[in-house]
Amino acid sequence: MELFKNNEDLLDLNLPDANISYLPHFLSPEVANSAFDIFLDELEWRQHYIKIFGKLLPQPRLTALYGINDQSYTYSNLTLKPLKFTPKLLEIHQKLKELTKINFTHCLANLYRDGNDSMGWHADDEKELGENPVIASVSLGAARRFQLKHRSDPNLKYQLELEHSSLLLMAGTTQHFWKHQLPKTRKPVSSRINLTFRTLF
C-alpha cells in the first residue's frame, strides 16, 4: 500500500512484515500548538477501567472516542460509544484524507498527562478494523518514545521518538506481525495528546 507519495520528509521504517511511515512535520508548529490547546480543553477525557488478570484497573492515561458515525468500538473488553467529531478534529481528519486518500471513521484520542501515563504492548487487530487496518497516529505535545517488537522474532525491535506535530502511519500487515507500546518514563515530561484515526467496518 503506497501512501505519502513524493514527500521528501517521509521516513519509511523499512521493517519486515510491516508498512510503517513517519512524517515529522505533518502539521505546522502554529497549527499543532493551537490544536494541542484546543484538544486538551475541549475533548471529553475519561479514565476507563479494564480487567487485567481478573482485576479491574484504571487505564494509565485518559481517552476519548470520536466518530463520523455512531458505531461503537470495542478493545481490551471495553466498549466505547463515539462522540461527534469536533470542528478541530474534522480539520485534522480532512488533512489526513487529503494526504492518504483514506476516509477514517473514528478517532481514539489518548492523553498522557506525564511520564507515569503509558500504553502497554498491543496490536490494533480488532475485527471491526478489517483485515489490514490503517492506523494514523498524530502526536501533539511532549515527545514520547514509541517501541515496536515483532511477534515471532525477538531480535526484531525498533523505537523512535514521536514528536510534536508528527504523523505515524501503520498499514498493510503491520498489526499481524508487530506489537507496539508507549512505555512510562522517569524523565520529567509534559502532557502529550495522541490522535489515532482508524476505520471501523
C-alpha positions as CSV (number, residue, x, y, z in Angstrom):
1,M,0.0,0.0,0.0
2,E,1.7,3.2,-1.2
3,L,1.0,6.3,0.8
4,F,2.6,9.8,1.1
5,K,3.7,10.0,-2.5
6,N,6.6,12.4,-3.2
7,N,7.1,13.6,0.3
8,E,10.7,14.4,1.0
9,D,10.3,14.4,4.8
10,L,8.9,10.9,4.8
11,L,10.7,8.3,6.8
12,D,10.0,4.7,5.8
13,L,10.9,2.4,8.8
14,N,11.7,-0.4,6.4
15,L,10.6,-3.1,8.9
16,P,9.9,-6.7,7.6
17,D,6.3,-7.8,7.6
18,A,5.2,-4.1,8.1
19,N,4.3,-0.9,6.3
20,I,5.1,1.9,8.7
21,S,5.8,5.5,7.7
22,Y,6.7,8.6,9.8
23,L,6.2,12.2,8.9
24,P,7.9,14.5,11.4
25,H,6.1,17.7,10.3
26,F,2.6,16.7,9.4
27,L,1.2,19.9,10.9
28,S,2.8,23.3,11.1
29,P,4.1,24.4,14.5
30,E,1.3,27.0,14.8
31,V,-1.5,24.6,13.9
32,A,-0.1,21.9,16.2
33,N,0.3,24.3,19.1
34,S,-3.3,25.6,18.7
35,A,-4.7,22.0,18.2
36,F,-3.0,20.8,21.4
37,D,-4.5,23.6,23.5
38,I,-8.0,23.1,21.9
39,F,-8.0,19.3,22.3
40,L,-6.7,19.5,25.9
41,D,-9.6,21.8,26.8
42,E,-12.4,20.6,24.6
43,L,-12.2,16.8,24.3
44,E,-14.2,14.9,26.8
45,W,-11.4,13.0,28.5
46,R,-12.2,10.0,30.7
47,Q,-10.3,7.4,32.6
48,H,-11.7,4.0,31.9
49,Y,-11.1,0.7,33.7
50,I,-10.1,-2.5,32.2
51,K,-9.9,-6.1,33.6
52,I,-6.3,-7.5,33.8
53,F,-5.8,-10.9,35.3
54,G,-9.2,-10.7,36.9
55,K,-8.6,-7.3,38.5
56,L,-10.3,-4.1,37.4
57,L,-7.6,-1.4,36.9
58,P,-7.6,2.1,35.6
59,Q,-6.0,2.7,32.3
60,P,-2.8,4.7,32.8
61,R,-4.0,7.5,30.5
62,L,-7.2,9.4,29.6
63,T,-9.1,8.6,26.5
64,A,-11.9,9.9,24.3
65,L,-13.6,8.3,21.3
66,Y,-15.0,10.4,18.4
67,G,-16.6,9.3,15.1
68,I,-18.2,10.5,11.9
69,N,-20.9,7.8,12.6
70,D,-22.3,6.3,15.8
71,Q,-20.6,2.9,15.5
72,S,-19.2,1.7,18.9
73,Y,-15.6,0.5,19.2
74,T,-14.5,-2.4,21.4
75,Y,-10.9,-3.0,22.6
76,S,-9.5,-4.6,25.7
77,N,-13.0,-5.8,26.6
78,L,-14.0,-2.1,26.8
79,T,-16.8,-0.8,24.5
80,L,-16.9,2.9,23.8
81,K,-19.6,4.9,22.1
82,P,-18.2,7.7,20.0
83,L,-19.0,11.4,20.3
84,K,-19.4,13.5,17.2
85,F,-16.2,14.9,15.7
86,T,-15.4,18.4,16.9
87,P,-14.6,21.1,14.3
88,K,-10.8,20.9,15.0
89,L,-10.9,17.1,14.8
90,L,-12.6,17.4,11.4
91,E,-9.8,19.7,10.2
92,I,-7.2,17.1,11.1
93,H,-9.4,14.4,9.6
94,Q,-9.7,16.3,6.3
95,K,-5.9,16.9,6.1
96,L,-5.3,13.1,6.7
97,K,-7.8,12.3,4.0
98,E,-6.1,14.6,1.5
99,L,-2.7,13.0,2.3
100,T,-3.7,9.4,2.5
101,K,-6.9,9.2,0.4
102,I,-8.5,7.3,3.4
103,N,-11.7,8.4,4.9
104,F,-11.1,7.4,8.6
105,T,-14.4,6.9,10.5
106,H,-13.1,7.2,14.1
107,C,-10.5,8.9,16.3
108,L,-9.4,7.3,19.6
109,A,-7.7,10.2,21.4
110,N,-5.2,9.5,24.3
111,L,-4.0,12.0,26.8
112,Y,-0.7,11.1,28.5
113,R,-0.6,13.6,31.4
114,D,3.0,12.9,32.4
115,G,5.7,10.2,32.3
116,N,3.6,7.9,34.5
117,D,1.0,7.5,31.8
118,S,1.6,4.8,29.3
119,M,0.3,2.3,26.8
120,G,1.3,-1.4,27.1
121,W,2.2,-3.8,24.4
122,H,-0.6,-4.5,22.0
123,A,-1.7,-4.7,18.3
124,D,-4.6,-2.8,16.8
125,D,-6.1,-6.0,15.4
126,E,-9.8,-5.9,16.5
127,K,-12.1,-7.5,13.9
128,E,-14.0,-4.3,13.2
129,L,-10.8,-2.7,11.9
130,G,-10.7,-5.1,9.0
131,E,-8.0,-7.5,7.8
132,N,-5.2,-5.0,7.3
133,P,-6.1,-1.9,9.2
134,V,-4.6,1.5,8.6
135,I,-3.9,3.5,11.8
136,A,-2.9,7.1,11.5
137,S,-1.3,8.5,14.7
138,V,-1.0,12.2,15.2
139,S,1.2,13.4,18.1
140,L,0.8,16.7,19.9
141,G,2.7,18.0,22.9
142,A,5.7,16.3,24.6
143,A,7.8,13.9,22.6
144,R,7.5,10.3,23.8
145,R,9.3,7.1,22.9
146,F,7.4,4.6,20.7
147,Q,8.5,1.0,20.7
148,L,7.8,-1.9,18.3
149,K,8.6,-5.6,18.6
150,H,8.0,-8.5,16.2
151,R,5.5,-11.1,17.4
152,S,7.7,-14.1,16.5
153,D,11.3,-12.8,16.1
154,P,12.6,-11.4,19.4
155,N,15.5,-9.9,17.6
156,L,13.4,-7.6,15.6
157,K,12.8,-4.4,17.6
158,Y,12.6,-0.7,16.8
159,Q,11.9,2.6,18.6
160,L,11.6,6.2,17.7
161,E,10.6,9.5,19.3
162,L,7.1,10.6,18.3
163,E,7.5,14.4,18.1
164,H,5.1,17.3,18.4
165,S,3.1,17.8,15.1
166,S,4.2,14.4,13.6
167,L,2.3,11.6,12.0
168,L,3.0,7.9,12.2
169,L,1.1,5.6,9.8
170,M,0.8,1.9,10.2
171,A,-0.7,-0.1,7.3
172,G,-0.5,-3.4,5.5
173,T,0.3,-6.5,7.6
174,T,1.8,-4.5,10.4
175,Q,-0.8,-5.4,13.1
176,H,-0.5,-9.1,12.2
177,F,3.3,-9.3,12.9
178,W,4.1,-6.4,15.2
179,K,3.1,-5.1,18.6
180,H,3.7,-1.6,19.9
181,Q,3.8,0.4,23.1
182,L,4.4,3.8,24.7
183,P,6.3,3.0,27.9
184,K,6.5,5.0,31.1
185,T,9.4,7.3,31.6
186,R,11.2,8.7,34.6
187,K,12.2,11.8,32.7
188,P,10.2,14.8,33.5
189,V,7.8,15.3,30.6
190,S,4.8,17.5,30.0
191,S,1.4,16.3,28.6
192,R,1.1,14.6,25.2
193,I,-2.1,14.1,23.1
194,N,-2.2,11.2,20.6
195,L,-5.0,11.1,18.0
196,T,-5.3,7.7,16.5
197,F,-7.5,7.7,13.4
198,R,-8.9,4.4,12.2
199,T,-11.7,3.0,10.0
200,L,-14.4,0.7,11.6
201,F,-16.2,-1.7,9.3
